[in-house]
Amino acid sequence: MTVKPWLRTELLFNLAFLAAAALLLGVTTVLLVAALAPERALPFMVLVVPLDIVLFIVFGRYLISRLVLRPVERLVAVADAVAGGDFAARAESAETRDFQILGERINRMTDHLLDAQSQLVRSEKLASVGRLAAGIAHEVGNPLGAMGTYLEVLRRRGADPDVVAGLSREVDRIDHIVRSLLDYARPQEEALVPIEPGAVVEGAHGLLMAQGVLRSVSTRLEVSQEVPQILGRAHLLEQVIVNLVLNAVDAAPRGIVVLGARRWDFEPGRALPRRETDTPRTSFARQPARRPGRIDFAAGESGALVFVADSGPGVAFEDRARVFDPFFTTKDPGRGTGLGLAIVARAVDDMGGVVWVDTAREGGAAFKMFFPAADRAPRAAP
């Protein structure tokens, strides 16, 4: 990578070169005239001096325009575009290091503004959908209890067992949906405490292995050394991981599922995270995507990256912004309610982290969660 010069260095060098050239031209001209035609020395001096001044002004104006005025105009145009709501505007590369750094700062500021806007919209959506979910769960819960009572009456009166079993199965399904709504809407009042994300990942993996959930897939556990502690709730993080692993098993039957955790520095829009097992020349075809962020994250925030990846069909690029919305699902009708990933996003947000979906190295979906290190993250009030 070429190191760009500082603006002051570039200006001083070019202006010094111009002044030396103008002086050399003037002195050389005067000496030649004095040697060849002494009687015309004065008129030539009167002509050469203004000519040198004009050349100095013209070249100096070009230099100032190229190194200062044009970069400033471009940065002002980007700032005006961002102020007008165009968060896709980005400052281009500049010739000097000063404007290059300033452009990077403006781009980073734009990223943070976009993160703040996204977080505000998401918070409003979480609050409104949470209130709606609580109301629906309450309204559905009462008749659901009555349905269970009538179903028991039918069973005791000797109704067709197949009909009773079918009704019971569908009532249980409705009850599961209502409980999911309550889990989504219910605020978490438990205080955040320092936890070991690597240990939680290993615990979730062991739990699922013991239950036989992972028999149909090939699993890999990739927990790095020295994963930093985070502030969270161990049982809630385990629930999130289990939810994501179950989705991965459904998406990649007889395929590959990878669970992992490692230390990572979060930076929206920067280089893709790599695993320790990746070779330096490994490349993966991916769509360009911005990671979500939080306005309380500092640049290069240090923390833990927890991920669940699979070799299934993945998530379409156009669906990645909506996949965590309540009731959005890509599964066939009757196979999913669209609440699982919404609950995951709510839980991760409650623990001060962010979650997004990317293309996995195995070809499917990679759900990634980032949490700031516990020695930096603010503790939530109990």
ABEGO torsion letter per residue (X at the ends): XBBBBBAAAAAAAAAAAAAAAAAAAAAAAAAAAAAABAAAAAAAAAAAAAAAAAAAAAAAAAAAAAAAAAAAAAAAAAAAAAAAGBAABBBBBBABAAAAAAAAAAAAAAAAAAAAAAAAAAAAAAAAAAAAAAAAAAAAAAAAAAAAAAAAAAAAAGBBAAAAAAAAAAAAAAAAAAAAAAAAABBBABBBBBBBAAAAAAAAAAAAAAAGAAAABBBBBBBBBGBBBBBBBAAAAAAAAAAAAAAAAAABBGBBBBBBBBBBBBBBGBBBBBBAABBAABBBBBBBBBBBBBAABBBGBBBBBBBBBBABAEBBAAAAAAAABBGBBABBBGABAGAAAAAAAAAAAAAGBBBBBBBBAAGBBBBBBBBBBAAABBBBBX
